[in-house]
Structure formats: C-alpha cells, structure tokens
Amino acid sequence: MKLQATIRGVGYAFGSVREVLAKANPPKSGDDLAGLSAREPVERVAARAVLSQLTLAELRANPVVPYEKDELTRLVEDNLDEGAFTAVKHLSVGQFREWLLEPMTTGSVLRSVAPGLTPEMAAAACKLMSNLDLMVVGAKCEVVVRCNNTLGLAGTLSSRLQPNHPTDNVEGILHSAREGLSYGCGDAVIGINPATDTPESTAEILRAIHALRTRNGIPTQQCVLSHVTVQMKALDLDCPMDLMFQSFSGTEAANRAFGISVALMDEAYDKMRRHKNSAGPNFMYFETGQGNALSSDAHHGADQVTIEARCYGFARRYKPFLVNTVVGFIGPEYLEDGPQITRAGLEDHFMGKLMGLPMGCDACFTYHAKMSQDELESLKVLLGAAGCTYLMSMPVGDDIMLNYQSTSFHDVPTVRSLVRKSPAPEFDAWLASVGISSGHTPGPRLGDVSVLR
C-alpha cells in the first residue's frame, strides 16, 4: 500500500490511510481547527492522488477507528455483505468514482452494491468528486421506504413539517402544522423538536398531531424528537408513535456523549417494532451532521466527512424511514460559510444515498455563519435536482425555538415546481382531493388553512 506521491518534484508522505482521507478532504473549518487539514493546496492534491490509487479492499482493512476500539467499526465489519463487497473490492477509489459516474451504473446496480460498502469507501469517493459529480450519483440512488406513506420514488421530493414551539404549546404547534400542510408540506413527517423533553409532553404532542391527521385523513406520520429513552417511556403511556427518533454520531465515544449505544438502539428498535402506531416496515428516524464528533473530542483523529459517513453505517442497521443531515446547524466552527455548507450538504446526501439510506437534508445555517439567504436557496435547488428525499419546512424558514434559518413552507412547493417533482404519492392524492396542489402544480387552495379541520 503506497502512501506517497510526488507533485512538481516535491515528495509527500502520509502516515496512515486516516491521514490520507483527512488531507484529501475539501477545506472545512472543523478539520482546520482540529489540525487535520492539508497544510496547503498542493498537499491536498497529493493526498487525493494517493487516495485515488488505494483499493476498496485496502480501505476496508484500514478503518479510521480500529476494530478493537469502536463498536461501530465492529458493527460495519461484522455485517458487511460479502457478495456485494466482492463485486467492487478490486477497484481503486479513482476507478470506483468513474464507475459510479458511468451511465450504465444505474440505480438498481448501486442498490445491489450498497450493503458491501464501508463508510470509508463512501467518504473516499466523495473526496474525489466535484459538487456536480455528487449530484449526478445522488440522483441515481433511488431508495424507497414505507411507513404510513411511500418516500423516495423517482420524481418525488418530500418535506418534514417542523412546527416547533418555544414552550411546547400544543395549540401553537397545531396552528403551525395546519399552515404547513396547507402549502403541501409534511409528507415525510410532522416532526416536532420538543422544548420539554419528558415522556408526558412527548405523548401529549403525539396525540394532538395524530388527532389532526386522523380528523383530516392525512397520509403521513408524526414524531416528537425527544431523546430515544424518553420516547421509549412515552410508548409506555400508550401514545400513537409512528416514528422513533435519535441523533447519531460516527464513533462509539461520540454516541456515548449523545447517551446512546448500539445495545440501547437495538432495544429501542425492538420496542418500537412491537408498539409502533404506523403501518409500514420502516419506522426509525435519525439525524446527523458533520462535526458532531469533533465537538465532543471523539473523532479519533479522523476528518468530519469520514466520521459523518460512519453515522450512515450505523443508521442502516435499523432500515430507517428517514435520515437527514442538519447540515449547517452545528455552526461555523465546523462549516464556516456558504460554500462549505453547500459542499457538506451534497456530500452527506451522496454518502447516505450510496450506502442505501433514504437521505434528506436540513438545508440551514445558524445566524453567526457566513451564509446568505441566496446561497441557502441555491442549496435547496441543488438538493432537489440531486434527488434529495426530503427537505425541512417551517414558518418563513425561521425556527423560533432553535434559532436558525432553514426551508420555509413556501419554499417547498416552489422547489417542487422548479425541479418538476411531486410529493409522496399517497400525500399527493390527498393534496389534490382538497385542492392544495396536484403533483408539482399549485392548486386553488394552496395556503388556505380552512381546508383543515
């Protein structure tokens, strides 16, 4: 395994595959602050030259966190599909990139190899791709999942309706939910980030949203994004829970900071399987975001893109209905500005889809990041064109509880119209029946909350 390259007569040597992956990464403020980035652009080129020659088999043999030190590494290695891996293991990362971009490499082919890919393989290919490359491959990866409706079909773009309230006032949540539904939002989920993380408040909100859905015959699902242990206790209160949520990271140590482990998530999955309110086989919801392992000093010297890919290796164990990266929420310490946030959104979508997940994105930024509204709107369109499974949606794109800027109720039908994509088919039929919209075409009652009881 060669870890050296010569560029313009200057030799560059790297101490490990982990260092090559980190220094091949496009510039990220989090990697810079952690001292992981290439020292200058030519070193980045050298790292990419070395990375392009490594085989997928060599990447499997050199995970960024050793097998004996991390349960996620063990989870990925012990459950890898050997048949799928054999089909691609001989390829170098450069050849793998070219193969992914070939027109003959269709969505069905990509689905067949996904179970044989480790996170490091997805991250390595990502580092050799342009933004357009990431979009082209992401758009080919069709991942279809079913809960109370069907997400991920070709030609669709869904949305999470996020009616957060700073005091968990149920009437306030319901008012916001009705407005979002009137703009055709919410086919991915009506999902609330709670201000009060208790089983009782979680159950109260779930019952209220379930009643709204049932009263109006809306084919979607509801979720309250409490900690997984709180949701497990809420299930004991006999509340209608369609999806169970948890935030993830890409190392055992970082997940410990989230208060979770593989054993706990296995227990939560089993309990949800037995007590869920939803119909379909997919009933878990996970959120991630580049930099979260860095923030808890649990990254083991690996870069934030590679650690993010490891989140997806963890998530696919549970065959989730929803996964999304909250791409700009973690702040400029990890993704400094519009170009970095845009790149990260396309990277995360590509890696998640390549690994077989129904990948969405919260295209967003915190108010101290160097990103403009125009840049954020551009990212939403890029994600729509790239086949993103779903975006967020909230009043005027401004979350008054979490204090960040994201996708508005108005943005969702606008992007759908622009990229000619429809909501989930069951939800689309409901929207047409009440006159809100049909496919990507607005209806006469778009924005009319009186259609909802």
C-alpha positions, 0 to 999 in steps of 0.5 A: 500500500503506497502512501506517497506521491510526488507533485512538481518534484516535491515528495509527500508522505502520509502516515496512515490511510486516516491521514490520507482521507483527512488531507484529501478532504475539501477545506472545512473549518472543523478539520482546520481547527482540529489540525487535520487539514492539508497544510496547503493546496498542493498537499491536498492534491497529493493526498487525493492522488494517493487516495485515488490509487488505494483499493476498496479492499485496502480501505476496508482493512484500514478503518479510521477507528480500529476494530478493537476500539469502536463498536461501530467499526465492529458493527460495519465489519461484522455485517458487511455483505460479502457478495456485494463487497466482492463485486467492487473490492478490486477497484481503486477509489479513482476507478470506483468514482468513474464507475459510479459516474458511468451511465450504465451504473444505474440505480438498481446496480448501486442498490445491489452494491450498497450493503458491501460498502464501508463508510470509508469507501463512501467518504473516499469517493466523495473526496474525489468528486466535484459538487456536480459529480455528487449530484449526478450519483445522488440522483441515481440512488433511488431508495424507497421506504414505507411507513404510513406513506411511500418516500423516495420514488423517482420524481418525488421530493418530500418535506418534514413539517417542523412546527416547533414551539418555544414552550411546547404549546400544543395549540401553537404547534397545531396552528403551525402544522395546519399552515404547513400542510396547507402549502403541501408540506409534511409528507415525510413527517410532522416532526416536532423538536420538543422544548420539554423533553419528558415522556408526558409532553412527548405523548401529549404532542403525539396525540394532538398531531395524530388527532389532526391527521386522523380528523383530516385523513392525512397520509403521513406520520408524526414524531416528537424528537425527544431523546430515544429513552424518553420516547421509549417511556412515552410508548409506555403511556400508550401514545400513537408513535409512528416514528422513533427518533435519535441523533447519531454520531460516527464513533462509539465515544461520540454516541456515548456523549449523545447517551446512546449505544448500539445495545440501547438502539437495538432495544429501542428498535425492538420496542418500537417494532412491537408498539409502533402506531404506523403501518409500514416496515420502516419506522426509525428516524435519525439525524446527523451532521458533520462535526458532531464528533469533533465537538465532543473530542471523539473523532479519533483523529479522523476528518468530519466527512469520514466520521459523518459517513460512519453515522450512515453505517450505523443508521442502516442497521435499523432500515430507517424511514428517514435520515437527514443531515442538519447540515449547517446547524452545528455552526461555523466552527465546523462549516464556516460559510456558504460554500462549505455548507453547500459542499457538506450538504451534497456530500452527506446526501451522496454518502447516505444515498450510496450506502442505501439510506433514504437521505434528506437534508436540513438545508440551514445555517445558524445566524453567526455563519457566513451564509446568505439567504441566496446561497441557502436557496441555491442549496435547496435547488441543488438538493432537489435536482440531486434527488434529495428525499426530503427537505425541512419546512417551517414558518418563513424558514425561521425556527423560533425555538432553535434559532436558525434559518432553514426551508420555509413552507413556501419554499417547498412547493416552489422547489417542487415546481422548479425541479418538476417533482411531486410529493409522496404519492399517497400525500399527493392524492390527498393534496389534490382531493382538497385542492392544495396542489396536484403533483408539482402544480399549485392548486386553488387552495394552496395556503388556505388553512380552512381546508383543515379541520 
